[in-house]
Amino acid sequence: MNISAIENAILRLETYDKQGETYTNDRGSYGWRNPIRQDTGPILQALMLAASPKRILEIGTAHGLSALYLMRGAGQNCQMKTIEFDEQVARQTQALMDELSLPVEVLSGEAMDMLATLDTPCDVLFLDAQKSHYGKQFNYLHEHGLLANGCLILADNVIDREEECASLFEALRAAAIDYSIIATECGLLVAKYNPHG
């Protein structure tokens, strides 16, 4: 793993407008893409150093900033799948990951469609796409055995967009999973998946 190349890529992506950008696909689906805030990346990296995951699943790739922080902390022995709605952005981000020789696969399409293609449980789940879909995405992974026991669950924007994240809070409570929220600029939820108590 070329640490200096990854850190240079992180520095470049950190210059992107944190207010983000809107997008519409050819089917008229509308969305909003904005990078993680500057205080969040180092926390993601530190959590990966502690967790030492083998498989990461991210929903909401954008230009790959959070993926770089996650992989920087997880190390070369970790594989990552990340889902990006916009095909052009997915291609650009995949090219960056390939250039950095990182074992990251960018899946392009609607998140729920992409989740249906998965067959291996993840050790880390990072939710950072459409906030109102967090709950149904978690429920799908939970019901289909795609979260490893002890999986670290992370979700961004749970403070600044708390109302939109309500479905995730409900889903975690229904699965009897405790969580904490780190008071970053946007709010980062952290939970450990242990469905059997």
NUDREN-84037 format. One line per 10 residues: number of its first residue (from 1); for each residue y, x, z of N, C-alpha, C, CB. Coordinates in nm, 3 decimals, padded with zeros to 5 digits, always signed. Glycine has a CB too. Layout:
NUM	Y X Z Y X Z Y X Z Y X Z | ...
//
This chain:
1	-00.119 +00.085 +00.000 +00.000 +00.000 +00.000 +00.124 +00.089 +00.000 +00.000 -00.096 +00.123 | +00.210 +00.068 -00.099 +00.333 +00.147 -00.111 +00.441 +00.080 -00.027 +00.378 +00.161 -00.261 | +00.453 +00.125 +00.098 +00.545 +00.060 +00.193 +00.689 +00.066 +00.145 +00.533 +00.124 +00.330 | +00.731 +00.181 +00.093 +00.872 +00.194 +00.052 +00.903 +00.102 -00.065 +00.904 +00.340 +00.015 | +00.808 +00.084 -00.158 +00.830 -00.006 -00.271 +00.840 -00.151 -00.222 +00.717 +00.008 -00.374 | +00.755 -00.187 -00.126 +00.761 -00.323 -00.070 +00.894 -00.345 +00.002 +00.643 -00.347 +00.028 | +00.936 -00.247 +00.080 +01.062 -00.261 +00.153 +01.181 -00.268 +00.058 +01.080 -00.146 +00.251 | +01.177 -00.195 -00.053 +01.284 -00.204 -00.153 +01.287 -00.342 -00.216 +01.266 -00.096 -00.261 | +01.168 -00.399 -00.243 +01.162 -00.534 -00.300 +01.215 -00.637 -00.200 +01.017 -00.569 -00.340 | +01.182 -00.618 -00.071 +01.234 -00.708 +00.032 +01.386 -00.701 +00.038 +01.174 -00.672 +00.170
11	+01.440 -00.580 +00.035 +01.586 -00.563 +00.039 +01.653 -00.633 -00.079 +01.623 -00.414 +00.039 | +01.591 -00.623 -00.196 +01.648 -00.688 -00.315 +01.643 -00.841 -00.300 +01.572 -00.645 -00.443 | +01.528 -00.894 -00.257 +01.516 -01.039 -00.243 +01.603 -01.094 -00.130 +01.371 -01.077 -00.219 | +01.631 -01.012 -00.029 +01.718 -01.056 +00.081 +01.861 -01.081 +00.033 +01.719 -00.953 +00.194 | +01.896 -01.028 -00.086 +02.032 -01.050 -00.138 +02.046 -01.184 -00.209 +02.070 -00.937 -00.235 | +01.933 -01.254 -00.233 +01.940 -01.384 -00.300 +02.013 -01.484 -00.211 +01.797 -01.435 -00.335 | +02.080 -01.577 -00.275 +02.159 -01.679 -00.204 +02.069 -01.758 -00.109 +02.228 -01.774 -00.305 | +02.102 -01.754 +00.020 +02.020 -01.824 +00.120 +02.038 -01.975 +00.113 +02.056 -01.775 +00.260 | +02.140 -02.021 +00.040 +02.158 -02.164 +00.025 +02.062 -02.221 -00.079 +02.301 -02.196 -00.015 | +02.001 -02.132 -00.157 +01.893 -02.174 -00.245 +01.938 -02.232 -00.377 +01.810 -02.272 -00.176
21	+01.843 -02.301 -00.442 +01.865 -02.354 -00.576 +01.781 -02.480 -00.595 +01.830 -02.249 -00.684 | +01.832 -02.571 -00.676 +01.756 -02.692 -00.707 +01.673 -02.667 -00.832 +01.851 -02.814 -00.726 | +01.570 -02.748 -00.850 +01.489 -02.738 -00.971 +01.430 -02.874 -01.005 +01.378 -02.633 -00.955 | +01.404 -02.894 -01.134 +01.337 -03.014 -01.182 +01.234 -02.970 -01.284 +01.439 -03.117 -01.244 | +01.110 -03.019 -01.272 +01.008 -02.978 -01.369 +01.006 -03.074 -01.487 +00.869 -02.972 -01.302 | +00.914 -03.049 -01.581 +00.912 -03.129 -01.704 +00.865 -03.273 -01.681 +00.822 -03.063 -01.806 | +00.814 -03.301 -01.560 +00.776 -03.439 -01.527 +00.884 -03.510 -01.446 +00.644 -03.439 -01.449 | +00.995 -03.441 -01.427 +01.106 -03.502 -01.356 +01.100 -03.488 -01.206 +01.114 -03.644 -01.390 | +01.000 -03.415 -01.154 +00.992 -03.393 -01.009 +01.105 -03.301 -00.967 +00.854 -03.332 -00.969 | +01.172 -03.338 -00.861 +01.291 -03.267 -00.814 +01.261 -03.194 -00.684 +01.408 -03.364 -00.796
31	+01.315 -03.077 -00.669 +01.294 -03.004 -00.545 +01.407 -02.908 -00.515 +01.165 -02.928 -00.550 | +01.392 -02.839 -00.404 +01.494 -02.746 -00.356 +01.422 -02.621 -00.308 +01.581 -02.809 -00.241 | +01.469 -02.505 -00.352 +01.405 -02.378 -00.317 +01.508 -02.288 -00.250 +01.343 -02.308 -00.443 | +01.480 -02.246 -00.127 +01.570 -02.148 -00.065 +01.488 -02.047 +00.014 +01.672 -02.219 +00.028 | +01.536 -01.921 +00.015 +01.459 -01.815 +00.081 +01.461 -01.833 +00.233 +01.516 -01.677 +00.044 | +01.362 -01.771 +00.299 +01.365 -01.767 +00.445 +01.491 -01.694 +00.489 +01.237 -01.698 +00.503 | +01.542 -01.731 +00.605 +01.661 -01.665 +00.657 +01.628 -01.523 +00.704 +01.722 -01.747 +00.773 | +01.732 -01.442 +00.719 +01.712 -01.300 +00.746 +01.644 -01.275 +00.880 +01.845 -01.228 +00.743 | +01.657 -01.369 +00.974 +01.595 -01.348 +01.105 +01.445 -01.382 +01.106 +01.666 -01.432 +01.210 | +01.397 -01.447 +01.000 +01.259 -01.497 +00.999 +01.159 -01.396 +00.947 +01.251 -01.621 +00.915
41	+01.196 -01.320 +00.845 +01.105 -01.224 +00.785 +01.044 -01.125 +00.883 +01.176 -01.149 +00.678 | +01.126 -01.057 +00.964 +01.069 -00.962 +01.060 +00.973 -01.028 +01.161 +01.180 -00.893 +01.135 | +00.997 -01.155 +01.194 +00.907 -01.226 +01.285 +00.773 -01.251 +01.216 +00.970 -01.360 +01.332 | +00.778 -01.293 +01.090 +00.653 -01.312 +01.014 +00.574 -01.182 +01.008 +00.683 -01.363 +00.871 | +00.644 -01.073 +00.980 +00.577 -00.943 +00.971 +00.513 -00.905 +01.104 +00.678 -00.834 +00.928 | +00.585 -00.926 +01.214 +00.532 -00.892 +01.346 +00.411 -00.978 +01.382 +00.641 -00.908 +01.452 | +00.416 -01.106 +01.348 +00.303 -01.195 +01.376 +00.179 -01.151 +01.299 +00.339 -01.340 +01.341 | +00.198 -01.102 +01.176 +00.084 -01.055 +01.098 +00.027 -00.926 +01.156 +00.125 -01.033 +00.950 | +00.111 -00.839 +01.206 +00.064 -00.717 +01.270 -00.027 -00.751 +01.389 +00.182 -00.630 +01.317 | +00.013 -00.855 +01.463 -00.066 -00.896 +01.580 -00.193 -00.970 +01.540 +00.018 -00.986 +01.672
51	-00.187 -01.050 +01.432 -00.300 -01.135 +01.395 -00.407 -01.062 +01.313 -00.250 -01.253 +01.317 | -00.366 -00.961 +01.236 -00.458 -00.888 +01.147 -00.546 -00.983 +01.064 -00.548 -00.794 +01.230 | -00.485 -01.072 +00.986 -00.564 -01.170 +00.911 -00.632 -01.107 +00.790 -00.476 -01.285 +00.866 | -00.739 -01.171 +00.745 -00.806 -01.131 +00.621 -00.762 -01.219 +00.505 -00.959 -01.139 +00.638 | -00.723 -01.344 +00.535 -00.681 -01.437 +00.430 -00.559 -01.516 +00.476 -00.797 -01.533 +00.391 | -00.456 -01.515 +00.393 -00.334 -01.590 +00.420 -00.318 -01.695 +00.311 -00.208 -01.496 +00.425 | -00.277 -01.815 +00.351 -00.240 -01.920 +00.256 -00.095 -01.958 +00.283 -00.334 -02.045 +00.268 | -00.013 -01.948 +00.180 +00.128 -01.987 +00.190 +00.152 -02.102 +00.094 +00.224 -01.866 +00.159 | +00.222 -02.203 +00.141 +00.262 -02.313 +00.055 +00.414 -02.307 +00.043 +00.214 -02.453 +00.112 | +00.461 -02.267 -00.075 +00.604 -02.249 -00.098 +00.639 -02.103 -00.119 +00.685 -02.305 +00.019
61	+00.610 -02.052 -00.239 +00.625 -01.910 -00.268 +00.769 -01.869 -00.294 +00.541 -01.872 -00.387 | +00.837 -01.948 -00.379 +00.969 -01.911 -00.432 +00.958 -01.773 -00.498 +01.078 -01.911 -00.319 | +01.051 -01.683 -00.467 +01.054 -01.553 -00.533 +00.971 -01.447 -00.459 +01.197 -01.505 -00.545 | +00.903 -01.488 -00.351 +00.807 -01.399 -00.288 +00.856 -01.324 -00.166 +00.761 -01.302 -00.385 | +00.973 -01.358 -00.114 +01.026 -01.284 +00.002 +00.936 -01.298 +00.123 +01.167 -01.334 +00.036 | +00.900 -01.421 +00.159 +00.815 -01.439 +00.277 +00.676 -01.378 +00.254 +00.802 -01.588 +00.311 | +00.625 -01.387 +00.131 +00.494 -01.327 +00.101 +00.498 -01.177 +00.124 +00.453 -01.358 -00.046 | +00.607 -01.113 +00.089 +00.618 -00.968 +00.109 +00.620 -00.933 +00.257 +00.745 -00.913 +00.041 | +00.693 -01.010 +00.336 +00.694 -00.985 +00.481 +00.555 -01.007 +00.540 +00.797 -01.078 +00.552 | +00.488 -01.114 +00.498 +00.355 -01.143 +00.549 +00.257 -01.031 +00.514 +00.304 -01.277 +00.494
71	+00.259 -00.988 +00.389 +00.166 -00.884 +00.345 +00.203 -00.748 +00.405 +00.165 -00.875 +00.193 | +00.331 -00.723 +00.424 +00.374 -00.597 +00.486 +00.314 -00.584 +00.626 +00.530 -00.590 +00.495 | +00.307 -00.697 +00.698 +00.250 -00.695 +00.831 +00.098 -00.699 +00.831 +00.302 -00.809 +00.910 | +00.041 -00.773 +00.736 -00.105 -00.793 +00.734 -00.180 -00.670 +00.684 -00.141 -00.913 +00.649 | -00.122 -00.598 +00.589 -00.187 -00.477 +00.538 -00.273 -00.502 +00.416 -00.271 -00.416 +00.645 | -00.319 -00.395 +00.357 -00.389 -00.398 +00.228 -00.524 -00.470 +00.234 -00.411 -00.257 +00.180 | -00.585 -00.480 +00.351 -00.716 -00.544 +00.362 -00.709 -00.696 +00.365 -00.787 -00.495 +00.484 | -00.589 -00.748 +00.357 -00.569 -00.894 +00.359 -00.547 -00.944 +00.217 -00.448 -00.932 +00.449 | -00.603 -01.061 +00.187 -00.579 -01.127 +00.059 -00.495 -01.251 +00.084 -00.713 -01.164 -00.012 | -00.409 -01.280 -00.012 -00.318 -01.393 +00.006 -00.319 -01.482 -00.118 -00.176 -01.344 +00.035
81	-00.319 -01.613 -00.093 -00.293 -01.710 -00.198 -00.165 -01.784 -00.160 -00.414 -01.811 -00.217 | -00.078 -01.800 -00.258 +00.049 -01.866 -00.231 +00.078 -01.963 -00.344 +00.164 -01.762 -00.216 | +00.130 -02.080 -00.309 +00.147 -02.189 -00.405 +00.294 -02.209 -00.438 +00.086 -02.320 -00.351 | +00.326 -02.204 -00.568 +00.463 -02.224 -00.616 +00.463 -02.338 -00.718 +00.521 -02.093 -00.679 | +00.550 -02.433 -00.697 +00.561 -02.552 -00.781 +00.608 -02.518 -00.922 +00.656 -02.652 -00.717 | +00.705 -02.427 -00.934 +00.771 -02.396 -01.061 +00.692 -02.286 -01.134 +00.917 -02.351 -01.038 | +00.642 -02.318 -01.253 +00.555 -02.225 -01.326 +00.626 -02.094 -01.361 +00.503 -02.290 -01.452 | +00.750 -02.103 -01.404 +00.824 -01.981 -01.443 +00.846 -01.890 -01.323 +00.959 -02.018 -01.506 | +00.884 -01.949 -01.210 +00.905 -01.870 -01.088 +00.772 -01.810 -01.042 +00.967 -01.957 -00.975 | +00.664 -01.888 -01.054 +00.531 -01.839 -01.016 +00.493 -01.715 -01.098 +00.425 -01.949 -01.035
91	+00.520 -01.721 -01.227 +00.488 -01.606 -01.314 +00.570 -01.483 -01.274 +00.516 -01.641 -01.461 | +00.698 -01.502 -01.247 +00.784 -01.390 -01.207 +00.736 -01.328 -01.075 +00.930 -01.437 -01.193 | +00.699 -01.414 -00.982 +00.655 -01.365 -00.851 +00.521 -01.295 -00.863 +00.647 -01.479 -00.750 | +00.430 -01.350 -00.946 +00.302 -01.283 -00.967 +00.322 -01.145 -01.027 +00.211 -01.367 -01.057 | +00.417 -01.133 -01.119 +00.446 -01.003 -01.180 +00.494 -00.904 -01.076 +00.551 -01.019 -01.291 | +00.576 -00.950 -00.982 +00.623 -00.863 -00.875 +00.508 -00.816 -00.787 +00.729 -00.934 -00.791 | +00.421 -00.909 -00.748 +00.306 -00.873 -00.664 +00.214 -00.774 -00.735 +00.228 -01.000 -00.623 | +00.194 -00.796 -00.865 +00.110 -00.705 -00.943 +00.175 -00.566 -00.951 +00.086 -00.762 -01.084 | +00.305 -00.565 -00.972 +00.378 -00.438 -00.980 +00.364 -00.359 -00.850 +00.527 -00.463 -01.010 | +00.360 -00.431 -00.738 +00.348 -00.367 -00.606 +00.201 -00.345 -00.567 +00.418 -00.453 -00.500
101	+00.109 -00.383 -00.655 -00.036 -00.370 -00.630 -00.079 -00.441 -00.502 -00.075 -00.222 -00.621 | -00.020 -00.557 -00.477 -00.056 -00.636 -00.360 -00.161 -00.740 -00.397 +00.068 -00.704 -00.299 | -00.262 -00.761 -00.311 -00.368 -00.859 -00.339 -00.320 -01.002 -00.312 -00.493 -00.829 -00.255 | -00.223 -01.043 -00.394 -00.161 -01.176 -00.380 -00.181 -01.253 -00.510 -00.009 -01.165 -00.345 | -00.234 -01.374 -00.498 -00.251 -01.462 -00.614 -00.154 -01.578 -00.600 -00.398 -01.513 -00.626 | -00.068 -01.593 -00.700 +00.029 -01.702 -00.701 -00.029 -01.818 -00.782 +00.167 -01.656 -00.760 | -00.053 -01.930 -00.715 -00.105 -02.050 -00.780 +00.013 -02.139 -00.817 -00.206 -02.126 -00.687 | +00.015 -02.185 -00.940 +00.129 -02.266 -00.986 +00.088 -02.411 -01.003 +00.184 -02.210 -01.118 | +00.164 -02.500 -00.938 +00.139 -02.643 -00.953 +00.177 -02.719 -00.827 -00.008 -02.667 -00.986 | +00.148 -02.848 -00.829 +00.172 -02.933 -00.712 +00.082 -02.884 -00.598 +00.144 -03.084 -00.744
111	+00.137 -02.877 -00.478 +00.064 -02.818 -00.366 -00.070 -02.888 -00.341 +00.148 -02.825 -00.240 | -00.071 -03.020 -00.338 -00.196 -03.090 -00.308 -00.302 -03.066 -00.416 -00.170 -03.241 -00.293 | -00.260 -03.054 -00.541 -00.354 -03.022 -00.649 -00.412 -02.883 -00.630 -00.284 -03.032 -00.786 | -00.329 -02.789 -00.590 -00.374 -02.652 -00.570 -00.465 -02.640 -00.448 -00.255 -02.559 -00.556 | -00.435 -02.715 -00.343 -00.520 -02.712 -00.223 -00.662 -02.757 -00.257 -00.460 -02.801 -00.112 | -00.673 -02.850 -00.351 -00.805 -02.902 -00.389 -00.890 -02.797 -00.460 -00.789 -03.024 -00.479 | -00.829 -02.687 -00.503 -00.905 -02.581 -00.571 -00.957 -02.476 -00.473 -00.818 -02.513 -00.676 | -00.916 -02.483 -00.347 -00.953 -02.381 -00.250 -01.092 -02.407 -00.191 -00.848 -02.374 -00.138 | -01.162 -02.299 -00.157 -01.295 -02.317 -00.096 -01.322 -02.221 +00.019 -01.402 -02.300 -00.202 | -01.221 -02.141 +00.056 -01.240 -02.044 +00.164 -01.136 -02.066 +00.273 -01.230 -01.899 +00.109
121	-01.177 -02.076 +00.399 -01.080 -02.096 +00.508 -00.982 -01.979 +00.520 -01.153 -02.115 +00.641 | -00.860 -02.010 +00.557 -00.759 -01.906 +00.577 -00.743 -01.874 +00.725 -00.623 -01.951 +00.517 | -00.697 -01.753 +00.752 -00.671 -01.708 +00.890 -00.526 -01.731 +00.930 -00.705 -01.560 +00.904 | -00.440 -01.744 +00.830 -00.298 -01.774 +00.853 -00.255 -01.877 +00.750 -00.209 -01.644 +00.843 | -00.184 -01.979 +00.796 -00.124 -02.080 +00.709 +00.027 -02.077 +00.732 -00.182 -02.223 +00.737 | +00.102 -02.058 +00.623 +00.249 -02.063 +00.633 +00.299 -02.176 +00.545 +00.314 -01.926 +00.591 | +00.359 -02.277 +00.608 +00.415 -02.393 +00.538 +00.564 -02.373 +00.517 +00.387 -02.523 +00.617 | +00.607 -02.373 +00.391 +00.749 -02.354 +00.364 +00.788 -02.416 +00.229 +00.785 -02.205 +00.365 | +00.728 -02.531 +00.197 +00.767 -02.602 +00.075 +00.834 -02.733 +00.118 +00.641 -02.629 -00.019 | +00.800 -02.844 +00.055 +00.863 -02.971 +00.088 +00.828 -03.011 +00.231 +00.820 -03.082 -00.013
131	+00.929 -03.023 +00.313 +00.907 -03.040 +00.457 +00.834 -03.170 +00.491 +01.040 -03.035 +00.531 | +00.864 -03.276 +00.418 +00.802 -03.405 +00.447 +00.653 -03.407 +00.411 +00.874 -03.516 +00.372 | +00.606 -03.302 +00.341 +00.464 -03.294 +00.304 +00.382 -03.206 +00.397 +00.452 -03.242 +00.163 | +00.448 -03.142 +00.494 +00.376 -03.052 +00.585 +00.256 -03.121 +00.650 +00.470 -03.001 +00.694 | +00.276 -03.243 +00.697 +00.170 -03.313 +00.770 +00.048 -03.339 +00.684 +00.222 -03.444 +00.824 | +00.069 -03.390 +00.562 -00.046 -03.421 +00.477 -00.114 -03.293 +00.429 -00.003 -03.506 +00.355 | -00.038 -03.185 +00.412 -00.099 -03.058 +00.373 -00.186 -03.004 +00.486 +00.010 -02.954 +00.335 | -00.135 -03.007 +00.608 -00.215 -02.964 +00.722 -00.340 -03.050 +00.736 -00.133 -02.971 +00.852 | -00.324 -03.182 +00.725 -00.438 -03.272 +00.741 -00.546 -03.244 +00.637 -00.392 -03.418 +00.731 | -00.506 -03.219 +00.513 -00.605 -03.190 +00.409 -00.684 -03.064 +00.445 -00.536 -03.173 +00.271
141	-00.613 -02.959 +00.483 -00.679 -02.832 +00.516 -00.770 -02.850 +00.638 -00.575 -02.721 +00.543 | -00.723 -02.925 +00.736 -00.799 -02.954 +00.858 -00.927 -03.031 +00.825 -00.712 -03.034 +00.959 | -00.913 -03.136 +00.746 -01.027 -03.224 +00.715 -01.129 -03.158 +00.622 -00.977 -03.352 +00.652 | -01.087 -03.060 +00.544 -01.176 -02.996 +00.447 -01.225 -02.858 +00.493 -01.106 -02.983 +00.314 | -01.206 -02.826 +00.620 -01.259 -02.701 +00.674 -01.196 -02.576 +00.615 -01.405 -02.696 +00.651 | -01.069 -02.585 +00.578 -01.002 -02.473 +00.513 -00.913 -02.393 +00.608 -00.920 -02.523 +00.396 | -00.922 -02.424 +00.737 -00.852 -02.347 +00.840 -00.958 -02.281 +00.928 -00.755 -02.437 +00.925 | -00.961 -02.150 +00.933 -01.057 -02.079 +01.017 -01.027 -02.107 +01.164 -01.054 -01.927 +00.989 | -01.129 -02.104 +01.247 -01.106 -02.120 +01.391 -01.015 -02.008 +01.438 -01.241 -02.121 +01.470 | -00.908 -02.044 +01.509 -00.810 -01.946 +01.552 -00.701 -01.920 +01.450 -00.879 -01.818 +01.585
151	-00.702 -01.993 +01.338 -00.601 -01.976 +01.233 -00.460 -01.988 +01.293 -00.621 -02.080 +01.120 | -00.374 -01.895 +01.255 -00.234 -01.899 +01.297 -00.159 -01.990 +01.201 -00.170 -01.756 +01.300 | -00.099 -02.095 +01.253 -00.025 -02.192 +01.172 +00.124 -02.168 +01.193 -00.064 -02.339 +01.209 | +00.195 -02.147 +01.084 +00.339 -02.122 +01.087 +00.407 -02.223 +00.996 +00.373 -01.976 +01.044 | +00.524 -02.272 +01.037 +00.599 -02.365 +00.953 +00.748 -02.339 +00.972 +00.564 -02.513 +00.987 | +00.819 -02.323 +00.861 +00.962 -02.295 +00.867 +01.043 -02.424 +00.861 +01.003 -02.201 +00.753 | +01.167 -02.415 +00.905 +01.266 -02.524 +00.898 +01.238 -02.640 +00.992 +01.274 -02.575 +00.757 | +01.170 -02.615 +01.102 +01.136 -02.726 +01.192 +01.250 -02.763 +01.287 +01.013 -02.692 +01.271 | +01.357 -02.684 +01.288 +01.476 -02.721 +01.366 +01.583 -02.780 +01.275 +01.532 -02.598 +01.442 | +01.620 -02.707 +01.170 +01.730 -02.756 +01.086 +01.690 -02.879 +01.003 +01.779 -02.645 +00.993
161	+01.559 -02.898 +00.984 +01.512 -03.016 +00.910 +01.402 -03.086 +00.988 +01.461 -02.976 +00.769 | +01.430 -03.100 +01.117 +01.331 -03.153 +01.212 +01.278 -03.290 +01.172 +01.393 -03.161 +01.350 | +01.367 -03.377 +01.129 +01.324 -03.514 +01.095 +01.224 -03.513 +00.980 +01.446 -03.601 +01.058 | +01.248 -03.427 +00.879 +01.158 -03.419 +00.765 +01.021 -03.362 +00.804 +01.220 -03.332 +00.656 | +01.018 -03.284 +00.913 +00.894 -03.220 +00.958 +00.814 -03.308 +01.053 +00.925 -03.088 +01.025 | +00.859 -03.430 +01.076 +00.795 -03.517 +01.175 +00.646 -03.536 +01.149 +00.863 -03.652 +01.177 | +00.606 -03.542 +01.022 +00.464 -03.564 +00.991 +00.377 -03.448 +01.040 +00.444 -03.584 +00.840 | +00.431 -03.327 +01.040 +00.354 -03.213 +01.090 +00.337 -03.222 +01.240 +00.423 -03.080 +01.052 | +00.444 -03.255 +01.311 +00.434 -03.269 +01.457 +00.329 -03.374 +01.493 +00.572 -03.308 +01.518 | +00.330 -03.485 +01.420 +00.233 -03.593 +01.445 +00.090 -03.545 +01.416 +00.266 -03.716 +01.359
171	+00.073 -03.473 +01.305 -00.059 -03.426 +01.267 -00.114 -03.326 +01.368 -00.055 -03.363 +01.128 | -00.031 -03.238 +01.417 -00.075 -03.139 +01.517 -00.112 -03.209 +01.648 +00.035 -03.034 +01.541 | -00.031 -03.306 +01.688 -00.064 -03.380 +01.811 -00.196 -03.455 +01.796 +00.049 -03.479 +01.846 | -00.216 -03.515 +01.679 -00.340 -03.590 +01.655 -00.462 -03.499 +01.659 -00.334 -03.661 +01.520 | -00.444 -03.373 +01.619 -00.554 -03.276 +01.621 -00.560 -03.200 +01.754 -00.540 -03.176 +01.506 | -00.476 -03.241 +01.850 -00.471 -03.178 +01.983 -00.441 -03.029 +01.975 -00.604 -03.201 +02.057 | -00.347 -02.993 +01.889 -00.308 -02.853 +01.872 -00.168 -02.834 +01.928 -00.314 -02.810 +01.722 | -00.158 -02.747 +02.029 -00.028 -02.716 +02.088 +00.050 -02.623 +01.996 -00.046 -02.651 +02.228 | +00.181 -02.632 +02.004 +00.265 -02.543 +01.923 +00.390 -02.504 +02.001 +00.304 -02.610 +01.789 | +00.449 -02.395 +01.959 +00.578 -02.351 +02.012 +00.673 -02.336 +01.895 +00.565 -02.216 +02.091
181	+00.802 -02.341 +01.923 +00.903 -02.324 +01.819 +00.994 -02.208 +01.856 +00.986 -02.455 +01.799 | +01.001 -02.111 +01.767 +01.092 -01.997 +01.784 +01.227 -02.039 +01.729 +01.038 -01.867 +01.713 | +01.331 -02.019 +01.808 +01.465 -02.066 +01.771 +01.533 -01.971 +01.673 +01.552 -02.083 +01.897 | +01.473 -01.956 +01.556 +01.539 -01.885 +01.447 +01.649 -01.974 +01.393 +01.437 -01.845 +01.334 | +01.720 -01.926 +01.292 +01.828 -02.006 +01.234 +01.778 -02.142 +01.187 +01.893 -01.931 +01.118 | +01.656 -02.146 +01.132 +01.601 -02.272 +01.080 +01.492 -02.330 +01.170 +01.545 -02.250 +00.942 | +01.434 -02.248 +01.256 +01.326 -02.294 +01.344 +01.190 -02.264 +01.284 +01.338 -02.442 +01.371 | +01.111 -02.181 +01.354 +00.979 -02.143 +01.307 +00.874 -02.193 +01.406 +00.968 -01.988 +01.289 | +00.788 -02.283 +01.359 +00.679 -02.335 +01.443 +00.562 -02.237 +01.438 +00.634 -02.478 +01.395 | +00.501 -02.216 +01.555 +00.384 -02.128 +01.566 +00.277 -02.205 +01.644 +00.421 -01.992 +01.637
191	+00.158 -02.211 +01.588 +00.046 -02.279 +01.655 -00.083 -02.203 +01.626 +00.035 -02.427 +01.609 | -00.181 -02.224 +01.711 -00.313 -02.164 +01.690 -00.414 -02.276 +01.671 -00.354 -02.072 +01.809 | -00.486 -02.270 +01.560 -00.581 -02.375 +01.526 -00.710 -02.356 +01.605 -00.610 -02.375 +01.374 | -00.735 -02.451 +01.693 -00.855 -02.447 +01.776 -00.899 -02.591 +01.798 -00.830 -02.373 +01.913 | -00.959 -02.653 +01.694 -00.985 -02.796 +01.699 -01.088 -02.838 +01.803 -01.030 -02.842 +01.566 | -01.164 -02.742 +01.858 -01.268 -02.777 +01.955 -01.228 -02.744 +02.099 -01.396 -02.705 +01.921 | -01.098 -02.718 +02.115 -01.046 -02.698 +02.251 -01.058 -02.558 +02.305 -01.116 -02.787 +02.343
//
